[in-house]
Amino acid sequence: MSEKLPFQYEKQFEVLSFQIDPQGRIRLSALADLMQEVAWKHADSRDFGKALLEKGYVWVLSRFEIKIHQMPSWGDHIHVKTAGRGIDKLFALREFSITDSAGNEIAESMSAWLLVDVRTKRPQRPGNILPPELFVSIDDSGLMPDKISLPQNMELIDSIKVRPFDLDLNNHVNNVSYIRWVEDVSLNIGFEINQISINYIAEARLGDNIDMFVEKTEDSIVLSGNNMEKQVFTAFLIGNWSAVDD
């Protein structure tokens, strides 16, 4: 994460009943939804959100890292803040900070996005298109979320089918759907997530079956989502085991 430079946009939310888990805390996927909503609001406020889509460009999330210090609960009011943190090669970096009503930081996140030409499917250099004061070039800044390395001989633990609910405005699988799949797998095996890093590698399509492979350690999980022989995404989770793993 950055040295907590000033944030450029923020929005307040109340944690609602349909966003919570059985313990009454907001689901990780619901928190990720709020972060992406604020990213869109910020982008729209500076004409590089829907305005870019109308010009034939689309934002594609490549890497996403979220660190949880304390999950908010039902009825809590939280502030989700965001800012552009520069351009690292082809990646536009965006940081988030989530604070409680007293101003305490309860979660933080860094993300890396590609700006893709819808027609050619090729990434574009963000510095040629975005407001320079928001996304100056900072190659090798150290802010880029890590690329996840996979161990060999991972265990197949689940298979998930891509359904219409997973699709976004562009008929692509929503970024948060991947986090929801990871969240479901971790809950099924009794692992409570304190930190998630996810790399989006290839596009999943409606009807695809995503096989979920994992390797477990004392305090972490490495996970790979594959469609047949194609790797779709990878994730690295840090946390603790909340139940006995059978």
Backbone hydrogen bonds in HBPLUS format (Angstrom, degrees):
<---DONOR---> <-ACCEPTOR-->    atom                        ^
c    i                          cat <-CA-CA->   ^        H-A-AA   ^      H-
h    n   atom  resd res      DA  || num        DHA   H-A  angle D-A-AA Bond
n    s   type  num  typ     dist DA aas  dist angle  dist       angle   num
A0008-GLN N   A0082-THR O   2.94 MM  74  6.12 140.7  2.10 137.9 149.0     1
A0009-TYR N   A0082-THR O   3.16 MM  73  5.48 141.1  2.32 157.8 158.3     2
A0082-THR N   A0009-TYR O   2.85 MM  73  5.48 153.5  1.92 161.9 165.0     3
A0011-LYS N   A0080-VAL O   3.01 MM  69  5.49 147.6  2.12 138.9 148.4     4
A0080-VAL N   A0011-LYS O   2.93 MM  69  5.49 172.8  1.94 159.2 158.7     5
A0013-PHE N   A0078-ILE O   2.86 MM  65  5.43 160.3  1.90 159.0 164.7     6
A0078-ILE N   A0013-PHE O   2.85 MM  65  5.43 160.4  1.89 157.1 163.7     7
A0015-VAL N   A0076-ASP O   2.87 MM  61  5.48 161.8  1.90 160.2 166.5     8
A0075-GLY N   A0015-VAL O   2.85 MM  60  5.10 168.3  1.86 139.6 142.9     9
A0019-GLN N   A0016-LEU O   3.04 MM   3  5.53 162.7  2.07 117.9 123.0    10
A0027-ARG N   A0019-GLN O   2.90 MM   8  6.12 162.3  1.93 170.0 164.1    11
A0021-ASP N   A0025-ARG O   2.76 MM   4  5.57 148.2  1.86 151.8 159.4    12
A0024-GLY N   A0021-ASP O   2.87 MM   3  5.31 164.6  1.89 122.1 125.7    13
A0074-TRP N   A0024-GLY O   2.96 MM  50  5.78 147.8  2.07 166.7 168.2    14
A0026-ILE N   A0072-PRO O   2.93 MM  46  5.99 164.7  1.96 161.3 161.8    15
A0030-ALA N   A0027-ARG O   3.07 MM   3  5.12 119.9  2.44  96.3 111.3    16
A0031-LEU N   A0027-ARG O   2.98 MM   4  6.34 152.8  2.06 152.8 160.5    17
A0032-ALA N   A0028-LEU O   2.93 MM   4  6.22 154.8  1.99 149.3 156.6    18
A0033-ASP N   A0029-SER O   2.95 MM   4  6.19 146.7  2.06 139.5 148.5    19
A0034-LEU N   A0030-ALA O   3.16 MM   4  6.48 152.0  2.24 142.6 148.6    20
A0035-MET N   A0031-LEU O   3.10 MM   4  6.46 154.0  2.17 147.2 154.2    21
A0036-GLN N   A0032-ALA O   3.01 MM   4  6.29 161.1  2.05 152.6 157.1    22
A0037-GLU N   A0033-ASP O   2.90 MM   4  6.13 147.2  2.01 146.5 156.3    23
A0038-VAL N   A0034-LEU O   3.02 MM   4  6.25 157.6  2.07 147.9 152.8    24
A0039-ALA N   A0035-MET O   2.94 MM   4  6.22 149.9  2.03 144.1 153.2    25
A0040-TRP N   A0036-GLN O   3.03 MM   4  6.25 156.5  2.08 143.7 148.7    26
A0041-LYS N   A0037-GLU O   2.94 MM   4  6.25 158.3  1.98 147.0 153.5    27
A0042-HIS N   A0038-VAL O   2.87 MM   4  6.05 162.3  1.90 151.1 155.4    28
A0043-ALA N   A0039-ALA O   2.92 MM   4  6.11 164.6  1.95 148.1 152.9    29
A0044-ASP N   A0040-TRP O   2.79 MM   4  5.99 163.7  1.81 155.3 159.5    30
A0045-SER N   A0041-LYS O   2.99 MM   4  6.14 147.7  2.10 142.0 150.6    31
A0046-ARG N   A0043-ALA O   3.13 MM   3  5.37 147.3  2.24 103.4 112.9    32
A0048-PHE N   A0043-ALA O   2.83 MM   5  4.91 173.0  1.83 142.2 140.8    33
A0047-ASP N   A0044-ASP O   3.21 MM   3  4.87 170.4  2.22 101.4 103.2    34
A0052-LEU N   A0049-GLY O   3.15 MM   3  5.52 129.9  2.42 105.3 116.4    35
A0053-LEU N   A0049-GLY O   3.30 MM   4  6.70 153.9  2.38 144.1 151.5    36
A0054-GLU N   A0050-LYS O   2.97 MM   4  6.29 151.9  2.05 151.1 157.7    37
A0055-LYS N   A0052-LEU O   2.97 MM   3  4.97 133.6  2.19  96.0 109.6    38
A0057-TYR N   A0052-LEU O   2.98 MM   5  5.34 162.4  2.01 140.4 139.8    39
A0056-GLY N   A0053-LEU O   3.06 MM   3  5.15 159.5  2.11 103.7 109.9    40
A0118-VAL N   A0056-GLY O   2.82 MM  62  5.43 167.1  1.84 150.5 153.9    41
A0058-VAL N   A0116-VAL O   2.89 MM  58  5.34 152.0  1.97 147.4 156.8    42
A0116-VAL N   A0058-VAL O   2.92 MM  58  5.34 174.3  1.93 158.2 156.3    43
A0060-VAL N   A0114-LEU O   2.82 MM  54  5.11 160.5  1.85 157.0 161.5    44
A0114-LEU N   A0060-VAL O   2.79 MM  54  5.11 168.2  1.80 151.7 155.1    45
A0062-SER N   A0112-ALA O   2.82 MM  50  5.58 165.3  1.85 158.3 161.3    46
A0200-TYR N   A0062-SER O   2.80 MM 138  4.96 168.1  1.82 144.5 148.4    47
A0063-ARG N   A0112-ALA O   3.26 MM  49  5.11 159.7  2.31 135.4 138.7    48
A0112-ALA N   A0063-ARG O   2.88 MM  49  5.11 156.0  1.94 146.7 147.6    49
A0064-PHE N   A0198-ILE O   2.99 MM 134  5.33 152.8  2.07 151.9 159.1    50
A0198-ILE N   A0064-PHE O   2.84 MM 134  5.33 156.3  1.90 153.9 161.9    51
A0065-GLU N   A0110-MET O   2.93 MM  45  5.39 153.5  2.00 161.5 169.3    52
A0110-MET N   A0065-GLU O   3.05 MM  45  5.39 146.8  2.16 140.9 151.1    53
A0066-ILE N   A0196-ILE O   2.84 MM 130  5.36 160.5  1.87 157.2 164.0    54
A0196-ILE N   A0066-ILE O   2.92 MM 130  5.36 157.7  1.97 151.3 158.8    55
A0067-LYS N   A0108-GLU O   2.82 MM  41  5.36 171.3  1.83 166.0 168.4    56
A0108-GLU N   A0067-LYS O   2.99 MM  41  5.36 153.3  2.06 146.9 155.4    57
A0068-ILE N   A0194-ASN O   2.77 MM 126  5.15 168.6  1.79 169.3 166.4    58
A0069-HIS N   A0106-ILE O   2.76 MM  37  4.85 160.0  1.80 140.1 141.1    59
A0070-GLN N   A0106-ILE O   3.04 MM  36  4.96 156.5  2.10 138.2 135.1    60
A0076-ASP N   A0073-SER O   2.98 MM   3  5.61 163.9  2.00 139.4 143.0    61
A0079-HIS N   A0099-THR O   2.89 MM  20  5.23 161.7  1.92 149.1 154.7    62
A0099-THR N   A0079-HIS O   2.96 MM  20  5.23 157.6  2.01 146.8 153.4    63
A0081-LYS N   A0097-SER O   2.82 MM  16  5.12 170.7  1.83 157.1 160.1    64
A0097-SER N   A0081-LYS O   2.98 MM  16  5.12 147.9  2.09 132.3 136.8    65
A0083-ALA N   A0095-GLU O   3.11 MM  12  5.52 141.9  2.26 146.8 150.4    66
A0095-GLU N   A0083-ALA O   2.95 MM  12  5.52 162.3  1.98 166.0 167.5    67
A0085-ARG N   A0093-LEU O   2.78 MM   8  5.10 173.7  1.78 135.4 136.7    68
A0093-LEU N   A0086-GLY O   2.88 MM   7  5.59 178.0  1.88 174.9 175.3    69
A0087-ILE N   A0136-VAL O   2.77 MM  49  5.90 143.4  1.90 141.4 145.0    70
A0138-ILE N   A0087-ILE O   2.80 MM  51  5.51 169.3  1.81 142.3 146.1    71
A0088-ASP N   A0091-PHE O   2.80 MM   3  5.13 153.5  1.87 155.6 159.1    72
A0091-PHE N   A0088-ASP O   2.97 MM   3  5.13 162.0  2.00 128.2 126.8    73
A0092-ALA N   A0113-TRP O   2.87 MM  21  5.10 161.9  1.90 150.1 152.3    74
A0113-TRP N   A0092-ALA O   2.89 MM  21  5.10 159.3  1.93 140.3 147.3    75
A0094-ARG N   A0111-SER O   2.93 MM  17  5.19 161.0  1.97 141.9 145.9    76
A0111-SER N   A0094-ARG O   2.81 MM  17  5.19 144.3  1.93 148.6 160.0    77
A0096-PHE N   A0109-SER O   2.85 MM  13  4.92 159.4  1.90 142.9 142.1    78
A0109-SER N   A0096-PHE O   3.07 MM  13  4.92 158.4  2.12 136.9 132.8    79
A0098-ILE N   A0107-ALA O   2.88 MM   9  5.06 172.6  1.89 149.4 147.1    80
A0106-ILE N   A0098-ILE O   2.75 MM   8  5.76 160.4  1.79 153.1 160.0    81
A0107-ALA N   A0098-ILE O   3.31 MM   9  5.06 146.4  2.43 141.1 138.2    82
A0100-ASP N   A0104-ASN O   2.85 MM   4  5.43 150.1  1.94 145.8 152.5    83
A0103-GLY N   A0100-ASP O   2.94 MM   3  5.28 162.9  1.97 114.0 119.3    84
A0124-GLN N   A0115-LEU O   2.63 MM   9  5.52 159.2  1.67 173.6 178.6    85
A0117-ASP N   A0122-ARG O   2.96 MM   5  5.51 169.8  1.97 148.6 147.9    86
A0121-LYS N   A0117-ASP O   2.67 MM   4  5.21 142.0  1.81 152.2 161.2    87
A0128-ASN N   A0125-ARG O   3.05 MM   3  5.77 158.6  2.10 121.5 127.5    88
A0129-ILE N   A0126-PRO O   2.92 MM   3  5.32 159.8  1.96 116.0 122.8    89
A0130-LEU N   A0126-PRO O   2.81 MM   4  5.67 172.6  1.81 177.9 175.9    90
A0134-LEU N   A0131-PRO O   3.02 MM   3  5.59 152.8  2.09 116.5 124.8    91
A0135-PHE N   A0131-PRO O   3.23 MM   4  6.45 147.7  2.34 150.9 160.4    92
A0155-GLU N   A0214-VAL O   2.88 MM  59  5.25 160.4  1.92 155.6 149.1    93
A0214-VAL N   A0155-GLU O   2.81 MM  59  5.25 155.0  1.87 141.1 145.6    94
A0157-ILE N   A0212-MET O   2.84 MM  55  5.83 176.6  1.84 172.7 172.6    95
A0212-MET N   A0158-ASP O   2.80 MM  54  5.16 178.6  1.80 151.7 151.3    96
A0160-ILE N   A0210-ILE O   2.87 MM  50  5.07 162.3  1.90 137.0 140.9    97
A0210-ILE N   A0160-ILE O   2.68 MM  50  5.07 176.9  1.68 155.5 155.7    98
A0162-VAL N   A0208-ASP O   2.83 MM  46  5.37 162.8  1.86 159.2 165.2    99
A0207-GLY N   A0162-VAL O   2.97 MM  45  5.07 161.5  2.01 129.6 134.9   100
A0166-ASP N   A0163-ARG O   2.86 MM   3  5.55 154.4  1.92 123.3 130.9   101
A0167-LEU N   A0164-PRO O   3.12 MM   3  5.57 165.3  2.14 116.4 120.9   102
A0174-ASN N   A0166-ASP O   2.69 MM   8  5.78 170.4  1.70 170.0 170.2   103
A0168-ASP N   A0172-HIS O   2.72 MM   4  5.53 146.4  1.83 154.5 165.2   104
A0171-ASN N   A0168-ASP O   3.00 MM   3  5.22 161.6  2.04 117.8 118.9   105
A0177-SER N   A0174-ASN O   2.94 MM   3  5.32 140.4  2.10 108.5 120.1   106
A0180-ARG N   A0176-VAL O   2.84 MM   4  6.16 152.8  1.91 151.0 159.2   107
A0181-TRP N   A0177-SER O   2.90 MM   4  6.22 152.4  1.97 149.0 155.9   108
A0182-VAL N   A0178-TYR O   3.01 MM   4  6.33 161.3  2.05 149.1 153.7   109
A0183-GLU N   A0179-ILE O   2.82 MM   4  5.98 157.5  1.87 148.4 155.5   110
A0184-ASP N   A0180-ARG O   2.89 MM   4  6.10 154.7  1.95 147.4 153.5   111
A0185-VAL N   A0181-TRP O   3.03 MM   4  6.32 162.4  2.06 151.7 155.7   112
A0186-SER N   A0182-VAL O   2.93 MM   4  6.16 166.5  1.95 154.6 158.2   113
A0187-LEU N   A0183-GLU O   2.95 MM   4  6.12 157.3  2.01 148.1 154.3   114
A0188-ASN N   A0184-ASP O   2.93 MM   4  6.10 154.2  2.00 147.6 154.9   115
A0189-ILE N   A0185-VAL O   3.22 MM   4  6.52 138.8  2.40 144.5 154.0   116
A0191-PHE N   A0186-SER O   2.77 MM   5  4.96 174.8  1.78 150.3 149.1   117
A0190-GLY N   A0187-LEU O   3.15 MM   3  4.97 160.9  2.19  99.6 105.3   118
A0242-SER N   A0190-GLY O   2.70 MM  52  5.26 141.2  1.84 140.5 151.8   119
A0192-GLU N   A0240-ASN O   2.75 MM  48  5.37 171.3  1.76 169.9 166.9   120
A0240-ASN N   A0192-GLU O   3.08 MM  48  5.37 151.2  2.16 142.3 150.7   121
A0194-ASN N   A0238-ILE O   2.77 MM  44  5.70 166.3  1.79 151.4 153.8   122
A0195-GLN N   A0238-ILE O   3.01 MM  43  5.05 142.4  2.15 150.8 147.6   123
A0238-ILE N   A0195-GLN O   2.92 MM  43  5.05 160.7  1.96 142.8 147.0   124
A0197-SER N   A0236-PHE O   2.92 MM  39  5.16 149.0  2.02 146.3 155.8   125
A0236-PHE N   A0197-SER O   2.81 MM  39  5.16 154.3  1.87 148.4 155.9   126
A0199-ASN N   A0234-THR O   2.87 MM  35  5.27 162.0  1.91 148.1 153.9   127
A0234-THR N   A0199-ASN O   3.09 MM  35  5.27 154.0  2.16 142.5 150.5   128
A0201-ILE N   A0232-VAL O   2.89 MM  31  5.20 150.7  1.97 146.5 149.3   129
A0202-ALA N   A0232-VAL O   3.01 MM  30  4.56 161.2  2.05 128.2 128.3   130
A0208-ASP N   A0205-ARG O   2.95 MM   3  5.59 164.2  1.97 141.5 143.9   131
A0211-ASP N   A0226-ASN O   2.71 MM  15  5.11 154.1  1.77 165.3 157.5   132
A0226-ASN N   A0211-ASP O   2.86 MM  15  5.11 164.2  1.88 148.3 151.6   133
A0213-PHE N   A0224-SER O   2.87 MM  11  5.12 171.2  1.87 155.0 157.6   134
A0224-SER N   A0213-PHE O   2.83 MM  11  5.12 154.4  1.89 146.4 153.1   135
A0215-GLU N   A0222-VAL O   2.90 MM   7  5.27 140.6  2.05 148.0 155.3   136
A0222-VAL N   A0215-GLU O   2.97 MM   7  5.27 162.7  2.00 152.6 158.3   137
A0217-THR N   A0220-SER O   2.91 MM   3  5.20 154.5  1.98 159.3 153.1   138
A0239-GLY N   A0219-ASP O   3.04 MM  20  5.43 164.9  2.06 139.8 141.8   139
A0221-ILE N   A0237-LEU O   2.96 MM  16  5.06 148.0  2.06 135.3 141.4   140
A0237-LEU N   A0221-ILE O   2.82 MM  16  5.06 169.8  1.83 157.5 161.0   141
A0223-LEU N   A0235-ALA O   2.82 MM  12  5.03 164.9  1.85 155.0 154.8   142
A0235-ALA N   A0223-LEU O   2.81 MM  12  5.03 152.7  1.88 148.3 148.9   143
A0225-GLY N   A0233-PHE O   2.87 MM   8  5.24 172.2  1.88 151.7 154.4   144
A0232-VAL N   A0225-GLY O   2.79 MM   7  5.55 160.3  1.83 156.1 162.5   145
A0233-PHE N   A0225-GLY O   3.28 MM   8  5.24 155.2  2.34 137.6 142.2   146
A0227-ASN N   A0230-LYS O   2.76 MM   3  5.14 158.1  1.80 159.9 162.0   147
A0230-LYS N   A0227-ASN O   2.96 MM   3  5.14 156.2  2.02 131.7 128.4   148
